[in-house]
Amino acid sequence: MVDSVSGKQGLVQRSGVTVLSINNWSIDIDSNMLDHTSFSSSAAQWRDWAVGLSGWSGSFEGFFNQASTAQNDEIAAALTPSTATIILELDQAGGGSFTGATFISSLGAGSAIDGDSTIAFGFQGTGAPTFSTST
């Protein structure tokens, strides 16, 4: 049996405040790999790599909630970027969380005649994130 984690109790906090009405988040962590391969006289040629710079970014989105002070704070952070700590919980009941300093790097909003108004935020990490399995 696979010991999987449900995302139904996921959570986004920024500046220590839970951002309400969010139903989706993602994080991408990458390391720039530098090709150190040199010419070779042997028949077998394999690339040689070294780790360069690493970075991380992501997004969170959900329903626009005009009563959410945290959503309003994130809108302000998109208009006047400043760093704040983000916590992305996979599931509050367990599974782990990512934490680190971020800038809000993008803001998207939408409204449809037959649906809820939505809001989406992109973030850019600064410095290294951490991962913890404790809740």
N, C-alpha and C positions, 0 to 999 in steps of 0.2 A: 504494500500500500504506500502510495506517495504521500509524504508529509508536506502538503502545500499550505500556503497562507492565502486567505481570502482578502481582497482589498476593500471589502465593504465597510471596514472600520478604519480606512486610511485617513490621514490627517495632514494638513499643511499648517505650520505655524511660522510666522515671521515676526521678528522683534518680540518674541515671547507671547504673541497673541494668535489664537486660532483664526484662520481665514475661513469664514462661514460660506456655506453653499458651494463648496468645491467638490467636484465629483471625479476628477481625473488629475493625476500629476505624473511627470516623467523626469528622469535625470539621465544625462549622458556624460560619461567620463571617458576621456581619451588621452592617449600618450602618443606624441609625435615620434615616430620611429625613423632614425637616421640611417641611411644606407652607407655602410662602411666597406662595401665589397670592393676588392681591388682585382686587377688583372691576375690571371692564374694560368700556368702552363699545363695543369692537370685536366683530364677529361671531364671529371665531375666538377661542376661549378655551383657552389651554394652561396647564397647571399649572406652577408655578415651585417648584423644590425646592432645599433646602440640606441638606448632610450634618450630622447630629447626632452622637450618641454611637455608637461601634462596640463590638462585643463578640464573644466566641467561646466555644464550648463543644463538647462531644462525648462520645464514649463508646468503651469497648473492652470486649471480652468474649471468653470462651473456656471451656475446660474447667477445672474446679477442680483444682488441683494442690497437694496438702497439703505437698509437699516444696519448693514455690517460696517462698523467703524474700521475693521481691518481691511475690507475691500477698498474703502475710501483711502486708507493709508497707502495701500499698494498703488492706487491710481496716482496719488501725490508722489510716490517714489518713482513712478514712471516719468512723470513730468519734471521732477527735480531729483535725478539719481543720487542716492547715498547708500552706503552699505548697511546691511542688517543681517542678522543670523537667521537662517532658514532651517526648519526641521521638517523632514518628509518622512512620515510614519507609513510603513507598508501596511500595518494593521495594528491598531492600538492594543489589541489583545495579545500580540506577539508577532515576531517576524523580523523586527529590526527597523532602524531608521538611519537616514543620512542627515548630517548636520554640517553647516559651513556658512561662511560669509558670502553674501550675494549682493549684486545690483539688480534691480528690475530693468531689463534691457528692451522689453517690448510690451505693448498693451494692445489687445484687440477686444472689440465689443461688437455685439450684433443683436438684432431684434427681428423676429419674423411675425407676420400676422397670425400664424397658426401655432406659435410656440413661445417658449419662455425667452426672455432676453438673456444673453450669455456674456461672459467676460473671460478673457484669457490673458495670462501674464507669462512672459518669457523672463528667465533670469540667467545671469552670468555669474559663475562662482569666482571668487578671488581668494587665492591661497588654496590649501588642500582641504577637501571635505573629509569627514570621518564617517565610519559606519559602526553602529552598535547593535547588538542583538538583544540588549536589555530594554525593557519597556518602562 
